[in-house]
Amino acid sequence: EVQLQASGGGLVQAGGSLRLSCAVSGITWDDYEIGWFRQAPGKEREGVSCMGVDSWNTHYYLPESRFMLSRSDATKTVYLHLKNAQPEDTAIYYCGGLIRCSSDYHGVMKWGRGTQVTVSS
């Protein structure tokens, strides 16, 4: 069974850093590309970043360069690093499996449960 589980959210002060994890099981890295999306209250879900089959193939969809992706093949986890967090980053963050990276959440084939990130000013 394909499963993705996002974790690592919490409360962080503005300017702080956070690392979110997306643990995957039931797939290989060749099966899905792993994207991160977020949804703030009252807003549409938006693409944050995505890692392709090859871990060097990364995409960032927001204008701010405060996000970075990394991956652990040993633990089958994709990490989303957020630095200099801002209140506008407050949202539920989701990871999803896609056939091909896209900022459009409609392309996600398999969703994981989200994790709440709250940035206080």
N, C-alpha and C positions, 0 to 999 in steps of 0.2 A: 504494500500500500504506500502510495506517495504521500509524504507528509512534510510540511514546512512549519517551523515553529519560530516565531519572532519573540525575542526577549531582550531585557536590558534597559527597558524604559524606566522612567522615574521622574523625579523632580530635580531640576538643575537650575542654578542661578544664571542669569544672563552673563555671557562671557565664559561660561564653563564648558566642559567637554563631556561627551557621552559616547559610549560604544554600544551599538545595538547588534544583536546576533540573530542570524537566521540559520537554524539547524535543519538540515535536510536529511531525509531518509527515504529509502525505497526508489532512489534514482541514482544515476551516475551523472557526472558533470556534462556528459555528452547528451543527456536527455533533455535538459532544460537550461535555459539561461535564467539567472536569478536577478529579479528586479526588486527594488525598494520603492514603495509608494507611501504617501501619507494623506490623511484626510483630517482637515481642521473642522471644527464645528461650523455647520452652515455652508461649507464649501465642498466643491467636488474633489474627489480623489485625484491626486496628481503624482506624476512620476518624479522620483528623486534621483535615482541612479540605477544602473544595471551592469552586471558582470556577465560577459559572454562565456562560452565554453572554455576558452583560454583565459586564465585569470588576468592576463595583461590587457585584455580587451574590455575596457571599462567605459561607461557612458555616464555623463552627468547632465541632468536636465534642468537644473535650476541655475539662475544667473550667479548666485553666490558660490564662491569656491570654498565652502566651509565643510563640504562632505568629502569623504574618501572611502573607497572600498578596499577590502582585503579578504583573503580566503585562507582557510586552513583545510588542506586536503585530508589531514589525519583525522580531524573531528567532523569533516563534512559540514563546515560552517562558513557562511559568508557574513562578514562584518561590515557594518556601516558606521564610520567614525564621524562624529559631528564635533567640530571645534568652534569656539566663539559663538555658542548657542544664543539665539535671540528669541524674544517672546513670540515672534511670528513662526517659529519652528514648532510651536505647541500644536500637537496633532496626535492622532493614532497612526503609528507606523506599521505598515504591512510588508511582508515579503511575498513574492509570488514567482511561480515558475512560468517561463515563456518559451515558445519555440524560438523566437528571435527577439532580442532586446527592443523595447519600445517604451516611450513615455506614456503611451496610451494604455490605461489599465484594462481596457477591453481585450487586450491581447494576452492577458494572464490566463493560463490554463488551469493553474492550481494555486489557491490562496492558502496562506498560513494565517493563524490567529494573530491579530495585531497586538502591539504593545504601546501603551500610552507614554508620551513624552510631554512634560509640562515644563516650560521655561519661565521662571519668575523674573520680573524686572527689578 
